[in-house]
Amino acid sequence: MRAASRDAGLITAKIRKDPRANAAFMDVLTSPRDPETVLRWMNESTVFGRFVPDFRRVVAQMQFDMYHHYTVDEHTIRAVGLLSRIEKGELAQDHPLATDLMGKLLSRRVLYIAVLLHDIAKGRGGDHSILGAQVAEQLCPRLGLTPAETETVAWLVRYHLLMSATAFKRDLADYKTIVDFVDVVQSPERLRLLLCLTVVDIRAVGPGVWNSWKRQLLGDLYDSAEELLRLGHKQKGRSERVTAKQKTLRQALHMDEATFEAFSKRLPESYWIAEPDDILIHNAEHMLAAGDAPLSIAAHYYPQRGATLVTVYAADHPGLFYRIAGAIHLAGGNIIDARIHTTRDGVAIDNFLVQDPMGGAFHSPEQLTRIRNAIEDSLSNRHRLITKLSARPLTRTRAEAFRIEPNVLIDNKASNRFTVIEVNARDRPALLFSLANGLFQSKVTVHSAHVATYGERAVDTFYVTDLFGGKIESKARLQTLERRLLEGAGGEVGEALARA
């Protein structure tokens, strides 16, 4: 290390341009042995920064948020190490899809370079994805990549956040979400590369950031996009998908055709598209067991998602979503995803995925009983819920050390059926409840909610319609909706309750 540090000054512009030096660097980066350790040695001896001056700019660069645990250079080197371990099959249990795809890649060295460069333009005062793609276009030819490889690396750096943003902030059951994603990705090889890059980027952020819920969402997006790419952009007919799901469900329930037809006719097509087979079976058993009961609540641990599935079967009415959200918060749970459905005869069947506030399991018998009781109380006595929430002391979190300006984005183009609302705010207890209350006050119907948290920043996305099932088009209504959500995102729970 002393010798390397002493001789690092010998790396001049001439050496940086030498094809032999660049080939040697590529051998280190793409080594099947242990590239992470050697890159770390190179970084500590300043050899790395001298050979790749753009990398020197992110050495020891802090990221002032709660999401990133490491400096940019350390995060990058860890990501390369994770990629190498996935390729060797050492993390197959955590990353089965990425492990499988690594063996099928046609552009292995492209992926290693993309991982190395994905954050290289952080701290330059602009969008680091766009600036990083420009760095890649200049650097890759020097490293010996072909024009086609250079283009792919630049594309991966430019869109390295696309897959996680789509998976965590959009409704994957909405066909247009997948079409829009595939329009950018365009090729199966790029899809494979992007999945592997996304996995190591998330996991290298820090301990505890990766979980089975994120793995499931990324896997679902990958499968849907791959199907679309394989079929040459031809949509597999919705009616065929619905029929296939109904057939699977009828077989699982051992129901005769007439009885099943009466049951299935109650549920809209969107319900069959949105929910996977295992949830359909769970919901059907719940609905059949509930019979004509005015309210039925089920809560059980759902290991495939790393969360507790809470299902509420109740007469639909305005404000149902925000009351359930408030009750789950009261019970100590944190909603990470929600799908809201209404049968043709006016009964809601709502599915919520719940974890504890730290992203851990929420499934002890006491917790499940508490969550059922809290929902039952809130739906039968609204005032009791509001009183309890007002009185509940809010836990102070480390997130309060950061100032995040609330931001509301309303998009009428992201979906064919819904108005899509994205709210960025500082994460805090009962944030989702405050936003749900703002939506209720604005007289909109929530069809699904998707919750993503990045350290101190929460990004909550809602798919909504007006009370008649149409998109919200009126400029005045959109402005009022935006104002209420900004109040809910920036204020405390008590303020939202006072207005309720």
N, C-alpha and C positions, 0 to 999 in steps of 0.2 A: 504493500500500500504506500509506503514511503517512496519507493522508486517510482510508482505510477504517479503519485502526486508531484514528485520532483520533475518528471519528464512530461507532464501534461502540457507544459508550455511549448513543447515541440510540435504540438498539433496546430498547424498553420492552415491558411486557406488552401494551400497546395495539397496538403494531406487530406483535407476535407473533400477535395475534388478527385482524389486518387481512387480509381475503380477497385484496386486491391484493398484499400482501407475500408471502403464501403461494403465490399463483399465480406470482409472479416466481421464488420459490425452486424451485417445481416445474419451471419453464421451464429453470432452470439444471441441475437434477438430471437431467432427461430430454432435455437438448439433444442433437441428432444430431451436434453438432460435437465438443467436447472438455470434457465435464463434469468430468473428473478435475482438470484444471489449475485451473479456476475454483473448484472445491471446496477445493483446496489453498490457493489465495489466501485464500479466505474463512476457512479454518481458521487460517492463520498470522496473519491480522489480527484474530482473535477474533470476527469477524462470525458465523461458523458456530455457535460455542458459545453466543453470546448469543441467536441466533434459535432454536436448538434446544438448550435447557438440558440435556436428557438427553445430548446428544452431548458437551457440555463435560466431563461426568464421565469420559469415556474418553480425552480428549485427553492424549497423552503417557503413557498407562497402559501400563506394561511388563507382559509376560507371561513369567513366570519358568519357561521350559522351552526345550528345544532345537528344538521343532517350529516355533514362531512366531518369525519373524525380525524382525517389526515391532511397533511399538506398535499398540494397538487402532484408534486413529483413522487411522493410516497404512494399516493393513491394509484398513480399510473403504473409504477413498478409492481405494486401488489396485484393490479389487474392482469398484467402480463404473467405473473406467477400463477394466478388462479386459472388463466387460460391454459397454461402448460399442464397444470394438475388435472384439469378437466380432460385434456387430450390424452393424458396417461390413464384415465379411468379412475383416478383416486377420489373423485367426488361424484361418482355415479349415483349414489343414493340421494344426494341433494339436488343434482342436476341431470336427471336421466335423459331429457331431451337434448340438451347441449352436448352431453357425452356422446350420444348416438350421432348427432349431426357432425361433430368434429371429424369423425371417420369418413364422412361422405363429402367433405368440402373439396372443391376443385381449386380453391384459391387460398391455400393455407397461409402463405406468407403475407398475403393481402390483409388477412385478419390480424395477424400479429402487429403489422405496421399500423393498422387502424386503431388497435387498442393503445399502442404507444402514443399516437397523435391525437386521440379523441378530445383531450382537455388542454392541448398544448397552447391554445390561444387564450386561456383564462387570464383575466386581469388586464386585458388590453383596451378596455373601455368600449366594447361593442359585443355583439352576439358571438360568443366563443365558438359556436358551431360553424358559422359562416366564415369567420376569420381563420379557424382551424383548417377548413377545407382549402383555403387559399395557401396556407403553409404546406399542406399535403401536396398540392399541385406543383409547388416549387421544389420540395424536398425529395419526393419519391423518385423522380428521374435520376437524381444524384445517387440514390441508394441502389439503382440498377433495375427499377421496376419498368415494365413496358407501359406505353401510353394507356392501354386498356386497364392494366392493374392500377395505374395512377388515378384514373377516373373513378374506379371502384373505391379506392381508399378515400378519395376526396368526398365521394357520395356518402360513405359510411360515417365519416367525421361530421359532415353536414347534417346528417339525419340520425345521429347516435341517440338522440332523446325521443325519437318519433315512436318507437315501439312501446316504451314504458308509458309515455303520455297517452297513447291510444288505449293500451290495456288497462291502465289505472283510472283514467278520467272519462272514458267513453263507454256507451252501452254496446257490448259486443254482440248482443242479440239483434241490434238494429243493423239491417243489411248494409245501409249506406256507410256505416262506420268502417266495415270491412272493405267495401268498394273504394272509399277514399284512401284508405291505407294502402291497398294494392296498387292504386293509381300512382302512388309515389314509389313503391318498392319495385314493381314491374317484372322482377325475375325471381325464380325459385332460389338461385344461388345467393342473390342479395338478401333474400328472406332468411336463409340459413346463417349467413354471415352476421346479419343484424341481430338475430336472436342470441347468438353466442356473445357478441359485443355487449348487448344489453345486460345479459346475465352477469358477466364479470364486472361491468361498470357498477351495477347495483351492489353486488356482493363486496366489492373492494372499497365501498364507502365507509364501512365500519362494522363492528360486531352487532348482531341483532337486527340489521336492516333487511336482510333477506329472510323470507318466511314462505311457508307452503301456500299461502294465499296469493302472493306475487307469482310464485311458480305456476299456480293453476291459471291465473289470468293470462300470463304470457303464453302458456301452452295452448289455451283456448284461442287466443288471437293467431298464434302460429298455425294451428290446425285449420281455422276458418280461411286464413289468407292462402295457405297452401292449396286448399281445395279449390278456391277461386282461380288461382294461377294455373292449376292443372287443367281446369275445365275451360281454359281459354276465355275467361271473363263471361262465361255463360252461367246465369244464376240457376242453381238447382231449384226447381219450382217449390214455392212455399207450400202449396197444397200437398205435394208429395212428401215433404218433410213432416208436415203435420200428420198425414196419414200414417207414416212410418212410426212416429212417436206414439200415436194413439194405439196402433197395433201392439207395440211393445208393452204399453201400459195395460191394455186389456188382458194380455197373456199373464202379466205379473199379478193382476188382481183376480184372475180366474173368473171373470165375469161373462155372463151370456151376452150376446150381441145387442139384444133389445135394451137391456138394463144399461149397458155401457153407452149406447147411443144417446139415451136420455141424459146420462151423466155428462158425456163429452159435449153435448150441445149447449150446456150452460156456460162453457168456457170459450172466450174469444180466441181467434187465431193467434193474436199476439202472445197470449199466454203459452201456447204450445211451442212457439218459436223461441221464446225467451228462456224457458226453464229446461235444464238437462233432465235426462230420464230418471235419475235417482230422486231428484226433487219432485218430479211429477208423481212418482209412486208415493213418496212421503205425503205430499199434499192430498192426493186422492184418498189415502187411508184416513188421514185427518178429517177430511170433509165428510166421508161416509160415516165415520165414528161419531162426528158431531151431530149429524141428522139435522133436526130443526132447532137446535140450541141457538140462542141469540148471540152467544160469544163462546169461542173455543180457542184456547191458547196452547201451543206445544213448544217445548224448548228442549233440544238435545244437541250433544256435541257432534260436529260434522268434520271428521278428521281430514277428509280430502281438501277442505278449505282452511284448516287450522283455526276454525272458529265455531261458535255455537249458532245453530240455525233456530231462529225464533219465528214461528208461523202463527199469524193471527187470522182467524176466520170469524168475521163479524159483519153485521149490517153496515154497508158503506154509508158514510156521511162526511160532509166537509170537515176538515180538521183532524181526520182519523190519523193521518201520517204524523202530524206534529204532536198529537197527544201520545202516540206510541213512542215517538222519539224522546219526549220528555220523561216518560215512564222508564225507558231503558236507561237513560242517564241517571234517574233517581236510584235505580237498582245497582248502579256502579258499572254499567256496561258501556261499551263504545261501539257504535254502528259503523261497520266498514263497507257495507253494501246493502242495498234495499231494492226489492222489486215489488211493485204494487199492482195488483190485478183486481178487476171487478167482474163478477159473473154476469151473465145476461139478465139474471133476475135480481141484480142489485146487492149482491153479497161480496164483501172484499175478502180476497185471499192474499195476504201480504207476507212476504218472506224477508227476514232481516238476518244478516250475518253479524254476529256480535263477538267482540274480544274485550279483554280488560283494557284500561286506558294505556297500558304499556305495550299493547300488541300481543299479550300472552293469552293463555287459555282462560275461558270464563265458563267452566262447566262443572263445578262442584255442586252436589245436590242442594246445598243452601243457596248458592247463587241462582240456580235454575228456578227454585221455588220463589226466591225474591223477585226475579224478573217477571214470572207469571203473575204474582200477586200485584206488583206495581202496575202492570198493563191493565189488569182487571179493574183496579182501583181508579186508574186515570180515565178509562172508558166509561165507567159507571158514574163518576163524580168529578167533573172537570175542575170545579173550584178547589177541591182538595188537592189536586195535582198542582195547580198554580200556587196555592199557599205553601205547599211543601217545597216547590222549586225556589220560591222567593226566600224561604227560610234556610235553604240548604247552603252552607258555606262552600264557596268555590275553592278548590285546592289551588294554591299558587304554584305555578310551574316555572321551570327555567326559561320557557319560551318568552316570558314577560320581559326578559332582558333585551329582546329584539323588537325593533319597531318594523312592522310590516303594514304598508298602506293597503287597506282593503280595496279589492278590485272586482268588479262584476262585469262579465262578458256575456252578452246575449246573442245567440247565433240561430238564425232561422234557416240556414243553409246546410247545417251539419246532419240533418235528418229530414226524411221526406214527410214524416208524420208529426214530429214534435218540435217545439221550441227548446233549444238546448241552452241551459244557463250554467256558466262556470263561475264559481266564487273563490277568489284567493283571499286568504285572511290569516292572521296569526292564530295558531291552534290554541284552543282553550276548552275547558269543560263546557258541555252543553252548546257548543257552537252550532252543531247540526240542528238542535232544537230551536235556537234563535232564528236560523235561516228558514226552517220548516214553518215557524210561526209567521215569518214575513210572507212566505208563499201563501199560507192560509188567509192572511189578511188581504192579500191581493186577489183572492178568489180564483186561484188556478189549481188544476188537478195535477198532482205529482204521479208520474207513471214509473219512474225508476230514479234511484239516487246512487251516486258512486262517490266514495270517500277515499281520498289519497292524502297521506301525511308525509311531508319531507322535513323531518326535524321540527322546527318551530312553525313551518308553513303548512297550512291545510288547504287542499284544493277539493272543493265539493262541487259535483256536477249533477244537475237535475234535468230530467227529460219531462217537460210539462206541456199541458194543453190548457185552453180555457174550459169552462164548465160544460161546453157543448162538444168538446173533443177536437177542436181545431187549433191551429197554431195561433199564437198571440201576435197580431199584426199591428194593432193600433199603437201609434207613436206615444200617445199620452199614457196608455196602459203600461207600455214598456218602460217609460221614464219613471212611473210610480213604482213599478216592480223593482227597478234598479235601485231607487232611493231606499225602499224598505229593506232590501237585501244588504245594502251598504250599511244601514243602521244596525241590522242584525249582526253583520260581520265585524263591525267596529265597536259595538256597545257591549254592555254586560247583560246577563240574562234578566236581571231585574227590570231593565228598561223595556225589553221585549215583552215581559210579562205584564208590565204596567199598561202597555198599549193593548194587550190581549183582553 
